[in-house]
Structure formats: C-alpha cells, structure tokens
Amino acid sequence: MDKHLLTEIEIKDFKCFKDFKADGFKRVNLIGGKNNVGKTALMEACFVNVRAQNIKSFTQSLCNIKLMRETLNIFENLVYKKEKLKIMSDMKYSLELMDKMFTKSNINKTFFNIKDEDGIKEYIFQFNQKNIIINIKNFSFEMSKIKNIQFINNYGLPNNHVINSYSYMQKIDKEDLLNIILKEFDERIEAFKIIDEKAQCKVNGSYYEITELGDGAGNLVSIISSLFQCKDGYIFIDEIENGFHYSFLHKLWEIILTISKEQNVQVFATTHSKECIESYARVSKKLEDEDVTYIKMSKQKDGLIYAGVREYDILENSISQDHEIR
C-alpha cells in the first residue's frame, strides 16, 4: 500500500464524534449508513487530518467544512474580491465554532483548542509533535491550499475551482477524455470548455454554463478533473450519486476506480443510495480492484458511532451470492 494513503483515524470532540476510531481504509472508500449518522463528518475529519500540514492549511480546512454547503460560492467570491474584514470574520466564526477537536491517523496527529482565561484568548494548535500557541490578537487568519487535496460537496465545485482543476487535465492533454465521458453521460453534450472564465458545455451547437444543465454534468466534471488535480493526494466526495441516474453509476465507478489507480489518488465518498453501493461492489469485482472498502456507519444504543469496514473479499462474496450490500 502506498505510504501516503490514510489507513486509520481516531477522532475526538468533533461534531457527532466524542470518541471514534476506524481502520482498514483502502485506495477507494465508500461510506454508507442512515441519515445523521456521521458519514460526512467522518470525511471532514479525514480531510482536516491530511490537510493539517501547517496553521494556514489547517485554518482553511476548518473554514471549508463549515462554509462548504450553504455559503461556499459566496465565500469564494469574497476571497476573490479581497473583502478582508468579512473574510476574517467568517474565518474567526468557523474556527471558534470548532473550539476543540482532535484527530490522529497514520498520516498526521492534529489538535485544536481555544483557551480563554482572564480576558486573554489563545488558539492552541498541534500538528504531529509540534505545539503552537497564538494570542488571537496576533493571529493572521491567513490560509493556504494544498493542491492535491479536494473536497467536493453534493453540488459539485464552484466555478473557479472547476477552472483550476480542469487546467490539470489541459496540461496533460486529457480534454478529449472528459468530452467522451460527458457524451456518454448526456448525448446532447458535444464539448466542454472554459469560456469567459466560466465552465460551459456545448449543446446542439450553442454553449451553456454548466450550471444550466443540472447537477449531474457539474458533478461529473468536478469529479473527473479533481482526479487529475489530486495526483498522489486525496478526494472527498459528498453524496456521490447526486445528479446521476442509477443507470450511469456503473460508468461513474469505472471512471473513479480506473483514474484513481492511474493517478494514485485516495478517494472517500458518501452515499444514501442502495444502487450506488451495489454498482460500486459490482464494478470493483469486474475490474478485479481489491483496493476498495465499504464503510457502514451506525449508531449504537449508547449513542456512540461505529464504523463497520467491509473489504473487497466481503463485497465480492455478497455480490456473488446476490446479497444486498447495504
């Protein structure tokens, strides 16, 4: 197994997790379970853990997971317009909402806490064995991105992220591959281009912004371009089935399993869909890709959350006996 892959994680005091452990992660990991059981929270904790290489990247990770769903595009526009005071306010709110958290994996150990005593507020960080204490008055609220770690929410990437991710495909002349896949997804789509700094698809001879074509096209472009951007890194995809008809899920998993192997990308994805889970299992068997897991999240009677990890041989056995994976 490649040394950069996240294989285990311990999480404390983060969202729904008080004291949680999971191990046995592979190159591609699909996370299922009932609503509000911690599927997305598990991905977010993994995302923060692998990105926490310094204070700037850690800060951005916490801000991203807070703002990702409801205000991601707004936040990105604020950054683009350099509205510094508003950005700092949003970042401070995001950090202080997560006033305490701990993650430990085979990749990294992170800790964040806020100490507020006698009118003095300090941010306390730990990355691996390095401890850092900063007075809030001296905190810069600067952020930095890690180019090969991407989180895709259930609406896909915002426009400027799509442009950036697509540039990695252009650098290695993979534009035609994306066009072929988009054509398989929707036969009306003739081509994908960046025009006037906007992601657009050509349909029946005219170009339309990708957001006008429904969630599926945007999610597909987001996933494929990110697989190339995140070479030797990580992708986290929330509600991966969003925007896709069940008949396309086999093709989607073929794409993810094939490109993630070629680009050495570790993938974590969540789903609510039985069809998505079964497609995942069948395609991994078809491709004989054993570097996969299905992680079923469940809440115990005592309120603690448990992750049951099923590796390739269990998935294959379930499919061969026509058992329901979920």
ABEGO torsion letter per residue (X at the ends): XBAABBABBBBBGBEABABBBBBGBBABBBBBEBBGAGAAAAAAAAAAAAABABAAAAAAAAAAAAAAAAAAAAAAAAAAAGBAAAAAAAAAAAAAABABBBBBBAABBBBBBBBBBGGBBBBBBBBEABBBBBBAAABAGBBBBBAABBBBBAAEBBAAAAAAAAAAAAAAGAAAAAAAAAAAABAABABBBBBGGBBBBBBGGBBBBAAAAEAAAAAAAAAAAAAAAABGBBBBBBGAABGBBAAAAAAAAAAAAAAAAAAGBBBBBBBABAAAAAAAAAAAAAAGBABBBBBBBBBBAAGBBBBBBBBAAAAAAAAAAGBBAX
